[in-house]
Amino acid sequence: MHYNYICAIMPHITSLNFYLMSEARQYLTKEKFQEFKTELDFLRTERRKAVAENLEYAKKLGDLAENAEYHEARQEQAEVEDRINHLENLLKTAMIVDDQHGDTVVVGSTVKVKKEGEEGMKTYKVVGSEEVDMEHGKVSNLSPLGVSILGKKKGETFDFTTPKGKVTYTLISIE
């Protein structure tokens, strides 16, 4: 879509990148899908009820214009409803991926890579953006590393630009 057209129909979106990121397909493992489903059930039942009770209590405290508890409860309600909407949309449109063991890197692949000029290898799993966890080696398919490695085969080199400059990696294996 043309950037000016997007800005004209959606003036609240000031960044084309934001729009493109929100439209990107989300990939989830079965485990993460189930985790989000469990969270959604909790939010719809227990959390929504607790927030409603807090809101009712705050209303009884008096003047709503100067009632900090009421405004806090309303904010909490909005956050819970936003999270529910986000999870509902995510679960409706997410593509479920299994661990992938093939000749080329795809979402779900676990890879070993070696950075040019460094000793040793690093292992990463390419996941959707909702599952990123760098501490456990899970990188987004939308990250510079993820975008650069998708479609590569064992032995190929690839590079991308970071804030510190261009980096080059070699794909050692796809597990």
N, C-alpha and C positions, 0 to 999 in steps of 0.2 A: 504494500500500500504506500501511497505517496505521503511523505511526512506532513505536508501542509494540510492534506485532506484529513489525516488523523487529528491534527491539532484543531481543525475547524469543527469536527464532529465531537471531539472529546477535549475541550479546552483545559480540563483539569489535569490532563496528562502533558507534562512538559518535556518528557524525554522519550524519544523513540525507543531507546533501549528498554525502558520500563515496559512499554507496550509490547515489544517483542518478547521480553522475558515472561510476561504474563500469558502470552499466547503459545509459548513453547510447550510441547508435549511433555508431560511429567511421567517419569518411569519410577515404578516402585517394585521392590521385592515382595514376595508373598508375606513375609514376616512384617515388613513395614506397613503394608496394606492392612493387615490384621491389627497392628498396633494403632493405626489411625482410626480404624473402625471401632475399636474398644474405647479410644479416647472420645470419639463422637458420641457413642452410646452414653458414656459417663456425663458428658457435657449436656446432652439432651435431657437426661433424667435427673441425676443427683445435683449437678452443678447449677443447672437452670433453676431448679426448685430452691436451692439455698440462696441464690442471688435474688429471687423473687421475695423470699422471706426477709432478707436484709433490706430490700427496697420498701416493703410494707412497714417494717419497723421504723425505718428512717422517715417515712411519710408521717408517722404518728408523732414525731418529735416537734412538729410545729412548722413555722414559716419556711416554705420550700426555697424561697429566694436566698435565704441566709443559712441554709441547713447543709453544712459540710458533709454530714453522713449521707444525706439524700443524694448530693452530687457525686459523691464517691460510689455509692451503690449504682447510680445511673451509668457511670463510667465503666464499672465492673460488668454491668449488664451488656453494654455495647461491646466490650471486649469479648465476652463469652459468645455473643451472637455473631460477631465477626469471625471468631474461630470456628464456630459451627458452620457458617456459610462457606468458609475456606475449605474445611474438611469435606463437606458435602460435594462441592464442586470438584475437588481433587479426586475423591473416591469414584465419582461418576465418570471422569475422563482419563484417569490414570491407566497406563499400560503396564501390566504386570510382567516382570521379567524374571527369568530363572538365571542361575549361574550359567554363563556361556563358555563353552569349551570349543573353540573353532580355530580356523586359520587366520581370521581377521578380528580385530578388536571391535566389540560392540558394547552397548550398555549391558552390564552384567558380567563382563570379562574381568578376570583378575590378571594383572600384567606385572612383569618384572622389567624395570627399565634401568639404564645406566646413563647418568649425566656426564656429558663430555667434560673431561678434565678432572673428574672426581673418581675416587676408588669406591668400590662397593656398588651394590644395586639396591633399589628401593622397590617395594611391592605396593601396588595400588589396585583398588577395585573401582571400576567406572560405574557410577550410580547416578540416579536422577538427582536433581537439585534438592529435593526434600530430604534426602538421606545422607547428605555430605557430613563426614566426620573425619577430619584430617588426622585426629589423634589415632584413629583406627585404620588409616590408609584409604578412606573412601573419598574419591574425588568426583566432582560433578561432571557430567557429560557436557555441561555448558561452560566449564572453566577453560582457561587457555590450554592447560594440559589435556583435559578431556576432549576438547574440540580437535586438538592436534593429533591425538593418538587414535581417534575413531577411524576405522577402516584400514589401519596399518597392519602389516604382517611381520612375523618374527624376522629380526635382522634389519628391518628398515630403520632409518633415522628420521627424525622429525624435529622441528624447532618451533618456537613461539617467543613472543616478546613479553618480558616481565618489566616491572618498574626499574629493575637493575640492568636491563638490556636483554639481548637475544640469548636464549639458552638452547642447546641441542642435546637431544636424548637419543639413545638407541634402544629399540624394543628387543629385549633379550628373550622373553618367553610370554606366551599366553596360556594361562592355567585355567 
